[in-house]
Amino acid sequence: MNATCSPSTSAPATSGVTESLRKPLYNVNGSTDAYEVRVEMPGVPKSGVKLDLEDGILTVRGERNATVPEGMKALHRELSPLSYILRLRLNTPVDEDKMSAKLEDGVLSIRLPLKEVAKPRQIAIQ
Amino acid sequence: MKLIRSNPNSLSRVSDFDEWFRHPFAGLPSLSHYFGNLGEVFPGVTSDKLAVDVHEDKDNYFASFEVPGVKKEDVKIELQNGMLTVSAEKREKDGDNESSYSLTRSVSVPDGVNTEAIAAKLEDGILTVTLPKAEHRKPRTITLN
């Protein structure tokens, strides 16, 4: 399962524009019928999440709305205002139609159900 | 507004290490767990420190903490001796294993905050504590007679 999702090193999808992004902390858990990816993206509202699966690469983008409201002065800064990007290369066929994701308390959970062919099966002895 | 580390006895270097570990190995999913649990392994060394931003406008101070995956009921905010302490209990489910660790941070509350009216909200994994300035601390203009 360690090899199922590996960080992809493909070129950024957006070209021409330079922007600073950072990689979020994430976890991948696998079971026999699905993989579950949890990505920590504090500060990202639901509308700021973009998920995309193309050529076996899962791209997760989270736009942070950390812009300081008008008239506010920063006294101390530790949190990064950068938005998030995570690219994972999947080497297992995933059922794209049944993919689902939810955002809760700043954590995005993505469920990637495996295609039938990739599921383990038992062969009965005759 | 002055900020104080949650554990004054801990080596300040520990937090630097934490930063250092987090970035180059951010791709290792479970590494942050080990460091998050450091406080349990070596009591008194450190528990993970919550990062904080402090902002100010003319009526309030705002302290924002990053607490992804933390539920409202697992956040504790205390005000004692002029220190605002935020503790968040983070529970993580890893298949059948459940682990939890706590994150904490103390911020000294500036003079002239109306402590009765401190409010907090949790949204998208960001906890924002609003500390309203007391009336007499707000800027005001004095009209000439």
Contacts between the chains, C-beta under 8 A, distances in Angstrom:
chain1	res1	chain2	res2	distance
A	7	B	27	5.1
A	23	B	26	5.2
A	23	B	27	7.1
A	24	B	26	7.9
A	25	B	22	7.7
A	25	B	26	6.3
A	25	B	29	7.6
A	25	B	32	5.6
A	26	B	29	6.0
A	27	B	29	4.4
A	27	B	30	7.0
A	27	B	92	7.8
A	27	B	94	7.2
A	28	B	29	6.1
A	29	B	94	6.3
A	29	B	95	5.5
A	31	B	95	7.4
A	38	B	69	7.9
A	40	B	68	4.1
A	40	B	69	6.5
A	40	B	125	7.4
A	41	B	68	6.8
A	41	B	125	7.2
A	42	B	66	4.3
A	42	B	67	6.9
A	42	B	68	4.2
A	42	B	124	6.7
A	42	B	125	3.4
A	42	B	126	5.4
A	43	B	66	7.1
A	43	B	124	5.9
A	43	B	125	6.5
A	43	B	126	5.1
A	44	B	124	6.1
A	44	B	125	7.8
A	45	B	124	5.5
A	68	B	55	6.2
A	69	B	57	7.7
A	71	B	57	5.1
A	71	B	58	7.0
A	72	B	55	4.6
A	72	B	56	6.8
A	72	B	57	4.7
A	72	B	62	7.3
A	73	B	55	6.5
A	73	B	56	5.0
A	73	B	57	7.1
A	74	B	53	7.0
A	74	B	54	7.4
A	74	B	55	5.5
A	75	B	1	5.3
A	75	B	54	4.4
A	75	B	55	6.5
A	75	B	56	5.4
A	75	B	61	7.6
A	76	B	1	6.7
A	76	B	3	5.7
A	76	B	52	7.0
A	76	B	53	6.6
A	76	B	54	4.1
A	77	B	53	5.3
A	77	B	54	8.0
A	78	B	51	4.1
A	78	B	52	5.6
A	78	B	53	6.1
A	79	B	51	5.3
A	79	B	52	7.4
A	79	B	53	4.7
A	79	B	64	6.6
A	79	B	66	5.7
A	103	B	124	7.8
A	104	B	69	7.9
A	105	B	67	7.8
A	105	B	68	6.5
A	105	B	69	5.5
A	105	B	70	6.2
A	105	B	71	6.5
A	105	B	122	7.4
A	105	B	124	7.4
A	105	B	125	5.2
A	106	B	66	7.7
A	106	B	67	7.3
A	106	B	68	3.8
A	106	B	69	6.6
A	106	B	124	5.0
A	106	B	125	1.6
A	106	B	126	6.7
A	107	B	68	5.1
A	107	B	69	4.2
A	107	B	125	6.6
